[in-house]
Every structure is written in C-alpha cells, then in structure tokens.
Amino acid sequence: MPKAPAIPDQDALRRIGGQVTKRLDDDPGVYRIDTDKADLFAVGDFLTPAECQRLCLMIDEVARPSSLHEQGYESGFRTSYSGDLDPHNSFVMGISRRIDDLLGLNPATGEAIQGQRYLPGQEFKPHNDWFYTSEGYWPLERKRGGQRSWTAMAFLNEVEEGGHTHFTEIGVSIEPKPGVLLIWNNADRDGAPNELTKHAGTPVGKGVKYIITKWYRTRRWR
C-alpha cells in the first residue's frame, strides 16, 4: 500500500502545538474557547487602553491597501489596510516579547507584528493563516521559516457595528473588545494544517476596527 505523502513541517507543528497548548491550558489568565475543532484561546485585558491607543496611531502611519499571495486588493477578498510595525521600536518590541512569553515561543520564529485597519464596509473573507503548500508561493515561504504554527491577534478598539472575527467552520464569532488577545493553533493535534481554523474579518458596519496580528513559523523567520 503506498505511503501517504508527507506533510511539510508536520513533526514541528505537532511538537509546537502540543507545547503551546499545554502552556496556555496551565495559565489561569488564559481562557480556552469551548470547541473540540481547534485549539482556540483568549486573554482579556492583555493590552492597556493607552497601549491600544498608541498602536492605533502607529497603524495609521503604516497602513496601505492589504494584499495576499494569491490575489490583490482589487479582488475584494481582503479590503482592509495593513502594514508591519517597526520591529526595532522599543514599544513594539515590548508588546512582541509579551506575546512570545505568553506562548513560550522562540522570538526568532515570530514574524513582525502587522497592524490592520478596517473602515466601514471593509472585510477579510474566510481564509486560513497557514500556507497551502501546493501553491507557487510555498517554496519561498518554506525558506522564510516554514509553515505558520500559531496566530496571536489583539483587538485595539470598540467597533460601533460589525467587524467580528468569525470562525466559519467552528461556528464561533468573536466581538472586537479592546485589549483582548485571541490565540489559535493553525494545525491540528497531528500537526496537519487545520482546515477548521478558517476565519473571516466580517464587514465593519459603523466605525473603524483596529487589530494587530503576530504569526509564528516552525523555524526562524527571515
């Protein structure tokens, strides 16, 4: 019987997933969201109101039309504005290190923190954060650090209407609350990319939505 094709980075994803999941489950300040379809966690008041306000201002300085590997801004799939925050800024470094420490991950595996801004009507349609290894972009991403293991995303402001993070396969919709950090494992317990982590940034109805996101790879990010 032929062997199933190997999943790139599967052993690392299984190992990292298990380590971080145990760490978060053992942390009394971390709340596990009730689902058996993914490892999904939340931390309330991870960021202070002052930190949130400062990050919003920083996002305004770097925000440009968002893009994807597969399609550009004009496709309408991701219509937010986004930009990487300066990784050498001492304030950004402090936030980044706190996320690293919470998850217990090597800082070298973390991508630069990305800020995102959604105006009324803007959205990010259902997608996964992990990379599709059959796509043409994968050889480059493999060299840049491999598959994405964990995602950490913080809400920075109150949104008047809409702008939820909707995990479409799990059936969980998270309302943006300033200071809350949302964390999830992009792989399943066996180390395979988890299709059930598909999520959407639903359209903002009124107001503006600001978030920051940090992704982690299986190896050093380049």
C-alpha positions as CSV (number, residue, x, y, z in Angstrom):
1,M,0.0,0.0,0.0
2,P,1.6,3.4,-1.0
3,K,2.5,5.7,1.8
4,A,0.6,9.0,2.2
5,P,2.6,12.0,1.0
6,A,4.5,13.7,3.8
7,I,3.0,17.0,5.2
8,P,5.7,19.7,5.3
9,D,6.7,20.6,8.8
10,Q,4.2,18.2,10.3
11,D,6.5,17.0,13.2
12,A,7.4,20.6,14.1
13,L,3.7,21.6,14.0
14,R,2.7,18.7,16.2
15,R,5.5,19.4,18.7
16,I,5.0,23.2,18.9
17,G,1.2,22.8,19.0
18,G,1.4,20.5,22.0
19,Q,3.9,22.6,23.9
20,V,2.0,25.9,23.5
21,T,-1.4,24.3,24.1
22,K,-0.2,22.8,27.4
23,R,1.3,26.2,28.4
24,L,-1.9,28.1,27.7
25,D,-4.1,25.5,29.4
26,D,-1.9,25.8,32.5
27,D,-2.1,29.6,32.6
28,P,-5.0,30.8,34.8
29,G,-5.2,34.1,32.9
30,V,-5.9,32.3,29.6
31,Y,-9.5,31.3,28.7
32,R,-9.9,28.3,26.4
33,I,-12.8,28.8,24.0
34,D,-15.2,25.8,24.1
35,T,-14.7,23.8,20.9
36,D,-13.2,20.4,20.0
37,K,-12.4,21.6,16.4
38,A,-9.3,23.7,17.2
39,D,-7.1,25.0,20.0
40,L,-8.5,28.5,20.4
41,F,-7.8,30.8,23.4
42,A,-8.4,34.3,24.6
43,V,-6.8,36.6,27.2
44,G,-8.8,39.6,28.5
45,D,-7.0,43.0,29.1
46,F,-3.8,41.8,27.5
47,L,-3.2,45.4,26.4
48,T,-4.0,48.5,28.3
49,P,-6.2,51.3,26.9
50,A,-3.1,53.5,26.5
51,E,-1.2,50.8,24.6
52,C,-4.2,50.2,22.4
53,Q,-4.5,53.9,21.5
54,R,-0.8,54.1,20.8
55,L,-0.9,51.1,18.5
56,C,-3.9,52.6,16.6
57,L,-1.9,55.7,15.9
58,M,1.1,53.6,14.7
59,I,-1.2,51.6,12.4
60,D,-2.4,54.8,10.8
61,E,1.2,55.7,9.9
62,V,1.9,52.4,8.1
63,A,-1.5,51.4,6.7
64,R,-1.6,50.6,3.0
65,P,-4.1,48.5,0.9
66,S,-3.8,44.9,2.1
67,S,-2.6,42.2,-0.3
68,L,-2.4,38.4,-0.5
69,H,-0.2,35.9,-2.2
70,E,-3.0,34.8,-4.5
71,Q,-4.8,38.0,-5.3
72,G,-4.5,41.7,-5.0
73,Y,-6.6,44.3,-3.2
74,E,-8.8,44.9,-6.2
75,S,-10.2,41.3,-5.9
76,G,-12.3,42.4,-2.9
77,F,-11.2,39.4,-0.9
78,R,-9.3,41.5,1.7
79,T,-10.2,45.1,1.6
80,S,-8.6,46.3,4.9
81,Y,-5.5,48.5,5.1
82,S,-2.4,47.0,6.8
83,G,1.3,47.4,7.5
84,D,4.1,46.0,9.5
85,L,5.0,47.9,12.7
86,D,8.7,48.8,13.2
87,P,10.2,45.7,14.9
88,H,13.1,47.9,16.2
89,N,10.7,50.3,18.0
90,S,11.1,49.7,21.8
91,F,7.4,49.9,22.4
92,V,6.6,47.4,19.7
93,M,9.4,45.2,20.9
94,G,7.9,45.1,24.4
95,I,4.5,44.1,23.1
96,S,6.0,41.4,20.9
97,R,8.0,40.0,23.7
98,R,5.0,39.7,25.9
99,I,3.2,37.7,23.2
100,D,6.3,35.5,22.9
101,D,6.5,34.9,26.6
102,L,2.8,34.1,26.9
103,L,3.0,31.4,24.2
104,G,6.5,30.3,25.3
105,L,7.8,30.5,21.7
106,N,11.2,31.5,20.5
107,P,11.1,35.2,19.4
108,A,13.2,34.3,16.3
109,T,10.2,32.3,14.9
110,G,7.8,35.2,15.1
111,E,7.0,37.4,12.1
112,A,6.9,41.2,12.5
113,I,3.7,42.4,14.1
114,Q,1.2,43.5,11.5
115,G,-1.3,46.2,12.1
116,Q,-4.7,46.2,10.3
117,R,-7.4,48.9,9.9
118,Y,-10.9,48.3,8.7
119,L,-13.2,51.2,7.6
120,P,-17.0,50.8,7.1
121,G,-17.6,48.1,4.5
122,Q,-14.1,46.6,4.6
123,E,-13.6,43.0,5.4
124,F,-11.4,39.9,5.1
125,K,-13.3,37.0,3.6
126,P,-13.0,33.4,5.1
127,H,-9.3,32.3,4.9
128,N,-6.7,30.2,6.8
129,D,-3.5,31.7,8.1
130,W,-1.4,28.7,7.2
131,F,0.2,28.3,3.8
132,Y,-1.1,26.0,1.1
133,T,2.0,24.0,0.2
134,S,0.7,23.2,-3.3
135,E,0.8,26.9,-4.2
136,G,3.6,28.6,-6.1
137,Y,4.5,30.8,-3.1
138,W,5.3,27.9,-0.8
139,P,9.0,27.4,-1.8
140,L,9.7,31.0,-0.8
141,E,7.7,30.7,2.4
142,R,9.5,27.4,3.2
143,K,12.8,29.2,3.0
144,R,11.5,32.2,5.0
145,G,10.7,30.0,8.1
146,G,8.3,27.3,7.0
147,Q,4.7,26.8,7.9
148,R,2.8,29.1,10.3
149,S,2.1,27.4,13.6
150,W,0.3,29.9,15.8
151,T,-1.6,33.2,15.4
152,A,-1.9,35.8,18.1
153,M,-4.3,38.7,17.3
154,A,-5.3,41.6,19.6
155,F,-8.3,43.9,19.3
156,L,-7.5,47.5,19.9
157,N,-10.8,49.5,19.9
158,E,-14.5,49.4,20.3
159,V,-16.3,49.0,16.9
160,E,-19.7,50.5,16.6
161,E,-21.1,47.8,14.4
162,G,-19.7,44.6,12.8
163,G,-16.1,43.7,12.5
164,H,-16.3,40.4,14.3
165,T,-13.7,37.6,13.8
166,H,-15.9,34.7,12.6
167,F,-14.5,31.2,12.7
168,T,-16.8,29.9,10.0
169,E,-16.2,26.1,10.4
170,I,-16.3,26.2,14.2
171,G,-19.3,28.5,14.5
172,V,-17.7,31.0,16.8
173,S,-17.9,34.7,16.3
174,I,-15.7,37.0,18.4
175,E,-16.8,40.5,19.0
176,P,-13.9,43.0,19.0
177,K,-13.2,44.2,22.5
178,P,-10.1,46.5,23.1
179,G,-7.2,44.8,24.8
180,V,-8.4,41.2,24.2
181,L,-5.8,38.8,22.7
182,L,-7.1,35.9,20.6
183,I,-4.7,33.0,20.1
184,W,-5.1,29.8,18.0
185,N,-3.1,26.8,16.7
186,N,-3.1,26.7,12.9
187,A,-2.5,23.0,13.0
188,D,-4.5,20.1,14.4
189,R,-3.2,17.7,17.1
190,D,-1.5,15.5,14.5
191,G,0.4,18.5,13.0
192,A,-1.6,18.9,9.8
193,P,-2.8,22.3,8.8
194,N,-6.3,22.6,10.3
195,E,-9.0,23.5,7.8
196,L,-11.3,24.2,10.6
197,T,-9.4,27.4,11.6
198,K,-10.8,29.2,8.6
199,H,-11.9,32.6,9.8
200,A,-13.2,35.9,8.4
201,G,-13.0,39.5,9.4
202,T,-16.6,40.4,8.9
203,P,-17.5,43.8,7.3
204,V,-17.4,46.8,9.6
205,G,-20.9,48.4,9.7
206,K,-20.1,51.6,11.6
207,G,-16.9,53.0,13.0
208,V,-13.3,51.7,12.5
209,K,-11.7,48.5,13.5
210,Y,-8.0,48.2,14.5
211,I,-6.1,45.0,15.3
212,I,-2.6,43.7,15.5
213,T,-1.5,40.2,14.4
214,K,1.6,38.2,15.0
215,W,2.2,34.9,13.3
216,Y,4.8,32.3,14.3
217,R,6.6,29.9,12.0
218,T,8.1,26.4,12.6
219,R,11.6,27.8,12.2
220,R,13.5,31.1,12.3
221,W,11.6,33.7,10.3
222,R,13.6,35.5,7.7
